[in-house]
């Protein structure tokens, strides 16, 4: 993407539809006068009086226990430097967003206009009663060390400077696993740390806690090796000064086992790598340019174990693996601080998680056949759903064992379940979907590319590496719109009606006619149809000139679907195709079928819709738990519709006993486990979280998904067409840019899966 276009996109993202990235949402009812009298005066006086009696009641009656302050003075913001508190606010809001989506922690971002240590500390102390924890962010060294030290000593809530400890914790977990793979002992290895800022100091201190020998550590700054005879050393640099006869990074790396880079790009040469010991461990964490290029490093040393700060290479050292889950564990036991024991617990939990069998949805997301502990996988992936249930409990246990927990956990199984429930309303599945699409982008043809929303979606898909767009429509309009939105990439543009496409139109028409000539279609009919974008795009896919197709933006669903059903062959065993919508609800992801195609399927067709949906759900890395929906429960009504559903369930139970499916059942019983257990304890859905609803007809499915979308603001991905041998999908007329982008990713993943068949 052009620099100006990327800048404009970033600014629009932060400005529209409302400024900023986070908001406050009420958690209590507020619809009546009674509600408001409880929320504020006079009812609010009662919790105030209870908290006055015992300050610990503030956790019982307010949001303090799940509220973290992200606090900065803007003196060391990303790579931007000292830009001031106001300019740091977008970063702090972004940090708050990460806290929420990864660990369901609420955040107030606070930007303090204070560079003086005493003033900053006093300001934070004064507002601390509001919060359950404090995350310090983007404060320059050496002041950051003193600010954190004092706040940890003087406050009774968890305080952590993530710039220091986040990188330390994640890199330490990776280092433990890398040393294990290299067959080396942390007590004996020689470590070179390039960089002497807050993160480098904190990393090195944590490595010492893991057993590294300070005599085996050499630290460098921009001037070279930090020596005991170096002038004007800060207290922190003096802590790691050496008296060895090293003066340059090149000298220090000779005969070393581990290189830790927290400095700047391209400071390590291949020659330096070659002087390191056997099985060298290189963590080049400078961003966006590592201390040595990943490909150059692995080409130089075949025995290297390497990590970077980048997501496009294996072994990313990403702080999001740490801070959300560390604070989650600390908050959940009302810890008074985040101590060394808790940080080490996070290190060991992350290291262990990388050794365990990886969930299939993670393999799918990263386009891997199977991620296995080894040189290219020493750290969990950020999208790993196990992080929320593994790291916080480890941190919480360490807090309890080290005596800083004030509200110990007694039922660990219940606690882990609650952690999983917290993440039921996030958009991780969308991120997983996008990530998987990026692993093997496909050529996607957009039939309405001269419509602004469609073109914007194609631009995003191209810029994000999701797809290679083929744009169909009026070429003049497309070029004009491309210029308007800054889409300056060279992509294929086709107008099927032009003279330039006459030969290809005729070729496509002949093939279409040969396929449909016994169904009342003449060659002239076929030639006329090939001027239609959907027919033309369909032929592009059938002839292998495109991998996937999206249509429907400017036409009714039925008219857009007609060419698809005429032209594309079904999968083996499929008589009628169907459609499913993926809904990202507060209780988690739910698939709804059939939302767009079959008005009133028979029992046999309903069973086949369930089987196709089962396959689609698995494509997303989920285990389907399917409820066959009706207005009746298990034989309570004898009318045609519930009997049809019951017969479909009977067929599935007899022929596919391993599939988790049951019905006929009402929606509330399917989604409410307490109701289900009480009334229908025999149901195959008891103690299982339903994630798929199969409706008896098109009316109920279509109304349900659109009602959820419009009334509750639920994100919907779909309709996804199931049962075709090609990745072809029809979006709803007037779909949003986001919806089209999401469907592009679906089409790409669909094409990836079909290529495996």
N, C-alpha and C positions, 0 to 999 in steps of 0.2 A: 504494500500500500504506500502511496505517496505520503511523504512526511506531513504535508499540510492536511491531507485527508485524515491521517491518523490522529493528528492534533485536534481536528474538528470533531472527530468521532469521540475522543476522550472527553472533550469539553461538553459535548451534547449528552454523553452518558451521565456526567455529574450534574448537569443542569436540568434535564428533562426526565420524566414528566413533572417532577418536583425536585428542587435542589437537594443535593446530598445523597447518602447511601443508606442511612439508618433512620428509624422513626420509633416513636413510642406507641405501643398498642395496648389498650385496656385489657386486663385479664379478668375483670369482674363484670357482672351485668350492670347496665346503666340505662335501661329502657324506661323505667318508671320513676315516679317521685320517691317511692320507697327505696329503690336502688340508690338514688342520689343521696338520700338522707342517711344511708348506711356508708356510702363512699366518702361523704364529707359530713358537715354538721347536720344533726347532732351526733350521729352514730360513731363517727371517727374518734370521738373522745374516749370511747371505751378502750380500744387498743393503746391509745396514748397513755392512759392511766396504768395499764398493765405493763407497758415498757418502762414507765417511771418507777414502778415497784422493782422491776428486774430488767436491766438493760439487755439481757440475753433474749428477752421476748421480742426484741426487734427482728430477730430471725423468724419468729413464728408469725408475726403479723405484717411484715413488710417484705419487699423484694430484695433486701440487703443480701441475703444468702446466695442469690444468683446474679449479683451485680458487680461488675468489675469496672474500675476506672482505667482508661488508657490515657496516660498523662505524658505530655511532652512540653518542652520549651522551644522546640524547633531549631535546636542548635546543631543537629547532625542528621538531617533528614535524607534518607536514602543516599544517593550520590550527589544530592543537590547542596549539601553543606548547611550552613547557618542561614536559613531563610525566614526565620521568625515564627512565632506561634500561630498566627492566622494562616500562613502559607502551609503549615504542617497539618492543618485540620483534615484535608482530604485523605492523607495517609492514616491519620488516627481513626477516621470513620471506616476506612478500609480494614484496619485491624479489628475494629468492632464487628464488621461484617464476617470476618473469618472466625472470630470467637463464636458468633451465633450459628453459622452454618456447620461448623465442625463439632461444637460441643454444647450448643444450645445455651450459651452464656450471654446474658444481656450486658450491654456496655454503654456507659456515658464516656464520650471522648472529651477530654479537658485539656485545653491549650493554655499554658501558664506563661504570662509575660514576666519572666524572672530568670536571669542568668546567674545571679548571685546564689550560692549554695544555701546559705542560711534562709534567704527569702523563699526560695523554692521549697525547701524542706518544711518551713513553717506553713506555707500555703497548703501543701499536700496534707500535712497533719491536721490542719483546721477543717478540711472537708472529708477526712477519712471516715468519720462515723456513718456517712452515707453508704459506704461500699463494703462488700465482702472480701475484696481483694484489689490490689493495685498493680497494674502492668506499666512499668516505666518504658518509654519508647523514644528513640532518636534524640538522646541527650549526649553531648560530646564528652569524650574522655579528656582529662582525667576526672572532671567533675562528676561524671556518672558513677564512678566507684564510690565516692564519698556520699553522694546523695542516696544511693541504694543502701550503703552500710548504715547510715543514720536512720533512715526510715525503717529498716528491718529491726533495728534496736529499739526504736521509740514507738512503734505501732504494734497492735496486737492482731493484725490481719496479714494475710500473705502479701508479700511485695516481691516482685521479680523484674529485673531489667532484661527484657527478652533479647535485646541486641547482644548482650553478653552470654546469657545462659542458654538461650534457645539453640544457637549454633553449637555451643559446647555439648549440650545433651545429645543432639542428633549425631554430631560427628563422633562423639565418644561411643555411641552404640555401633556406628559403622566401623569404628576402629577396632572394637572388640571382635567383631565378626571377621574383619579383614585379617587380623592377627591370627585368629583361629585357622582361617583358610591357608595362611602363609606358614603355619606351623611355628609361630614365634611367640615369645613370652613378653608381655608388656613390661615386665621388670628389667628386661635385658635389652630391648630395642633402643636404637639411637634415633631420636626424633628431632627434626628440624622444623621450627615454626617460623614462617615468613609473614611478618606483620606483628605489630605490638600495640594494636588498639584494644578496645574493650573486649571484643569477641575473642581475639587471640589470647589475651591474658586469661580470660575465663576458661577457654578451651584447655589451656595448658594446666591451669589449676585443677580442672576436673580430671585430666589425664593422670595427674599426681595422685588424686583420690582413688583412681583405679589401679594404682600400683606402679606407675612409671617412675623411674629413678631420676631425680633432678640433675644428677651428674651426667645423664645421657641426653639432656635436652639443650639445644642451642636455639636461641631466638634471634631473629633478624628484624631490623626496621629498614627504612628507606636508605639509611646510611651504611648498612652492612650488619655484621654480627654485633649484637649488644654485649659488650665486654665490661668486666668489672672496672677496667681503667677508662671506660668511656666517660666523657665529661657530661655534666648536667642530666644525669639519669633521674627519671621520675621514680617514685617509690615502687610503682608496679614494674617498670623495666628493670630496676635494680634487683627485684625478686628473682629474675631469670637471667641475670648477667652471668657470663662464663669467663673463666680464666684460661680456656683452651686457646691454642695458637691459631684461631680462625679469625679472619677479618671480612671475608666476603661470603655471599650465599653459595657460590660455586665451591669454595673450600669446605663449607659446612656440610654440603650434601655428599661429599665424597665419603663412602663407607657408611652412609646412613641407611636406616630401614624404613623410616616414615617421613614423608613431607607433608606438612600442614600449611596450606596457603590461604591466608586471609589478608591479601595485599592488593596487587593490581595485575592486570593481564600480561601474559607473554614475558614473564621475568625468568622462567625456567626454560632451559634449552635441552634439546635431545642429548647433548654431550653431558649435561649434568645428570640426566636420568641414567645414563650408561655407567656412571661412577657409583650409583647406589648399589646396595647389597642385593642378593638374590631375592626374588619375590618382593619387589619394592611396593610400598603402599603410598599412594599419592592422592591426597585430597586437595584438589585445586579449586578452591571455593570462591575466588574472586568472581564477581558478576557485573556485567554479562559475559566478560571475556576471562576465562580461567587463566591461571598462571602459566599453563601450557595447554595447547589445544588437545582435546580428547583423542581425536584420530591420530594426531602426531605422536602422542604419548604411547598409545597402544601399538602403533606401528614400530615405535622405537624399542619397546620392551614387551615381548610377548608374555612375560611372567608378571606384568604389572597388575595391581589391584587398584582401580582408580574410581574416585568419586568427584563430583563437581557440584556447583550450586544450580545447575541447569536441568530443566525437565526433559530436554531432548537427548540426553545421554543417560546411560545406566547409573544407578546409585546417586540419586539427587539428595544432597543434604538440604532439606527443606524444613524451616522452622515450624511450619504448620503441623508437622508430625509431633511437635512438643507442646507449645504453649497452651493450646486450647484444652488439651487433655490433662496437663499438669494442674492448671487452675481448676478444672472440673473436679479432680480428685481432692484438691485442697479445700475447695468450697464445700464439698459434700460431707466433710468431717469437721467443718468450721475450724480449720487449722489456723493457728496464730502466726505461722510463718511458713515459707517454703525453704526448707533447710537442705543441707548436703545429702542427708539420707533420702529425702524425697526425690531430689534430682538423680541420684544414683539408681533409685528404684525405676524411674522413667527410662534411664539408660538401659538397664537390664531387661525391662519389659519390651522395649523396641528391638533390642538385639535378639531376644528370644523369638519374637513374633516373625522376624525374617527367616527363621529356621523352620517354621511350621508350614504345613500344607496350605497353599494359597487358595482362597475361594475362587471358584470359576468366574464369578463376575469381575474379579480383578484381572484375571488372565484375559478375559474378553475385552475389558476396557483398554488394556495396554497392547492388544493385538499379539499376545504371546500364546504359543501353544501350551506352555506350562512354565510359570515362574518357579524356579527352584533355587534354594540357597546355594550361592556360589559366587564367583568373582564378579558377575554382572548383577547380582542381587544380594546385597548385604544390608539393605534397609527396606522396611515396608514402603509400599506406595501410598501417597497421600489419600487415594480413593479407597484404601482398604477399610471395609466396614468394621473390622475387628478392633481398630485403634480405640474406638470409644468404649469398648467393653474390656479392654486389656490394660491400657495405660492408666486411666483414672483409678481403678482398684489397686494397682500396684503403688501408686502415689499415696492413696488414702491409707493403705496398710502401713506404709513407711511412716506416715504422719502419726499414726496411732502408736506404732512401736517406738518411735523416737520421742513421744510425749508431748507433741504439739497439737494433737487433735482434741477438740473439746466436745465433739458429738460423735463418738465412735459408731461404726457400722457393725451390726450384729448378724444380719442376714445377707451374705455376699451374693447368693444366687438371685435374691430379689433385687439387690442393688444393680447387678449386671443387667437384669431384665429392664429396670427403670432407665438405664443408660441407653439401651437399644430403643426403648420407646421414645426417648428424647429426640432421636434422630429420624422419627417417622415422618416429619413434615419438611424435610430439607429437599434440595434439588440435586442431590448427589447423582441420581440416575441420569439426569441431563448431562452432567459433567462426564460421567462414565461413557455415555453415548457419544459425546463429542470427541472424547479422547480416543475411543475405539475407531471412529471414522477417520481421524487423523493418521492412524497407523497405516492405512492403505487407501488414500483418496481415490474416488472413482469419477468418471466423466458423467455428469448429470445434465440432462437437457431440460431447460425451463421453457415451457410453451408460451408463457406470458411475459417475456423479458422486457417488453416495452411498457410495462406497468411499473411504476416507481418502487412499490413495496417488493415486488419480485426481484427487480434489479438490485435493490439494496441487500436483499437476502443472498443473492448470488455473489455480491461483492464480499459480504461477511464470510460466506462459505469458502471463497477463494482466499481471502486474507488469512483466515484461520487454518487453512490447510485441510479443510474438510472435504472439498470437492474441486473438480476441474469443470467449471461451468461451460455449457454450450447454450448460447442465448438465441431463442427464436422470437421473431417479431419484426416490426418495421425497423430496418437498419438505421435509418436516419434518426428516428426517435430514440433508439437505444444509444446511439453515439452521443446524442445531445444530452440525454439523461446521465450517461456515464461521465461526461465532462462536468455536469452540474454537481454530482455527488463525489467527484474525485476518484472515480473508478478507472484508473489509467492502465490497468494491466491488459496485456494482449490476450484476449480470449476469443473463441470462435463465435461469430455472429452469423445467423442464417435467417433469411427471409424467404420462406418456401414459395412465395408468389412471384418472385422476380425471375427475369430471364436467365440470370446466372445459375438458377437451380432447375432449369427446364429439363436438363438431361437426367439429373438425379430424381426429379419428380416422375419422369416417365419410367425410369427403372423401378422405382418404388411402386408405381401404379401397376405395372405389369406383374410384379410379384404378388401384389395384393389381389389383383384380378384372378390370377392363377389359383389363388387360395380360396377365393369366394365366387368363382364363375358359376358354380352349380347352386348358388344361393341367390340368384336373381341379380347379380352385380355384373354390369357390362364394363368393358374396358374404358369407355367414356366416363362412366360413373366413377371408376377408380381414379382416373386422371383428375376429375374434379375434386375428389376427396383429398388428394395429395396436396392440394392448395391449403387445406385445413391444417393448422399447426399441430393439433393433437395426433391426427393420422400420420403426418410427416414425422413427428417426433417418435411415434411408436415404431415406425419403420427404421429410424436411426438406431433404436435399441435392438430391434429384431435382427438388423444387419450387422450388429456389433460395432457400430460407429459411436455408440454411447452405451454406458453401463446401466443407467437409471433414468427415470423420467418423473417430473413433477408437472401436473397440469391442474386446471380447475379454478384458478384465481378469478378469471373473468367470465366464467360460464357456470351454469347450474351443475350440481354434482352429477345428476342423471345424464346430461348431455356430454359431460366430460368422461363419464365412466363407459358410455356406449362403445367408443372405439377400442377402449382397453379390453372389454369383454369380447369384442369381435376378433381382435388381432392376436391376443396373447394366449398361449397354451397354458392349461392348468397343470399343476403338479400331479403326479401319479396318485390315483385314488380320489381326486377332488372333482366333484361334479359342479358344485357352485362355490364361487369365491365368497369371501365375507370380509368384514372390516372390524378392526378393534381400535379403541382409543385408550391411550395410557393417561391416567389422571393422577396428578401429584397432589394428594390430599393431605390434610393434617394428620391422618392416621397412617399415612404411608402411600406407597404406589398401589393403584388399583387399575386393572385392565377391565374394560367394558366391551362386550361383544353381543350381537352384531349391530354396530351403530349406524350403518350407512347403506346396506345393500339388500338384504333379504327381508321382505315385508312380513312374511308369516311362515317361517321355516317349519317343516315337518319334524317329527321326532328324530328321524334318521339324519336330516339336515342339521338339526340342532346339535346332535352328538358330534357330527363332523366339524361344526363351527367350534365346539369345545376343543376338539383335537387340534385344530389349526391354531386356536388361541394358546393352547398349551405349548405348542412349539414356539410361538412368537414370544411368550413370556420367558421361556428358556433362552431365547436368543439374547435377552437382556440380562442373562446371568442369574435369574431368579428361579426358585422352585415354585411352580404353580400350585396354588390351593384354590380350587374352583367351586363356587356355589352356583347351582342352576336355579335361577330366580323365578318366582311365581307369586301370585297373590295368595297361594295356599301353602300349607306346611305338611309334608309327608302324608298325603292321602286325605287331608281334611276337606277337600272339595273334589267333586267328581266331574266337573265340567271339562270340556275338550282341552282348554289351554293347560291346566295343571296336569291332566293325564298325559298330554304330549311331553311335558317336561319330565314327568316321572318315567315314561318309557325311554326317553333319551338317557336318563341316569342309569336305568336298568341295563341298557345296552352297553354303556361305558363300564359299569361294574363287572359285567360278564366278560367283556372282551379286552378291557384294559385295567385289570385289577390293581396295577401299580400306580395308576394316576389317582391323585387325591382330589376327589370330586364327590359332591352329594347334593341332594335336592329331591323333590321340589321344595323350595324354602323361601320364606319372605326375607326381604333385604335386612330388616332390623335383626332378625335372628341370625342371619349369616354373619353380620358384623359385630354382634354383641355376644361375647363368649359367656357371660353370666346368664343371660336369657337362654342361650342355646343349651348350656349344661343343665339348667333347671328343667326345661321343658322337653328337650330331646337329647338325653345323655348318650343315646345310641348313635348319634350322627357321626359320620366320618370326619366332620369338621371340628369336633370338640377338641380343645387344646391346640388348635391350629389357627394361624392368622390368615383369614381369607384375603387373597390379593387379586382374585379374578371373579367377575360376575358375568354369567352368561344369561341373557335375557330371552324371554319366550318369543318376542317379536321386535320388529324395527321401531314401532312406536315407543315402546318402553325404553329401549336402549338409547335411541336418539334423543328423546326428551330428557332422560336422566343425565346424559353427558353434557348437554347444552345448559341444563339448569344448574348443574354443579359449576360449570364454567362461568356463567353469567352472575349467579347469585352469590357464590362463595369465592369468586376470583381464583378458582382452581386452574392451575396450568394443565392444558390438555395437549397431548401429542397424538396427532392422527387426523382423520381416520387412516389407519394403516391397512392396506389391502393384503389379505392373506390368501394363499392357495395358487398364486401364479408362479410360473417358472422364470419370471423376470422381475426386477426391482422397479415396479411401476406404481405410482401413488397419485391420488387425486386429493388436493387440499380443498378446504371449504372456500366457497366464493368470498372474496374480500378478506382472506386470512391476513393476520398481522405479519410483520417482518420476522418476529421471533418464532411464530408458528411455522413459517416457511423454512427458516434456518433449521429448526428442530426436525422438520420432515425431510430436509436434505440429508441430515445426519442419519435418519432412519433409512432412507433410500440407499445411502452408501453402505451402511452396515448390512442391510438386506442383500445388496449386491455382493458384498464380501462373503456372506454366508452361502449364497447361491453358487459362487465360484468354487466352494469346497465340495459341492455335491458331485 
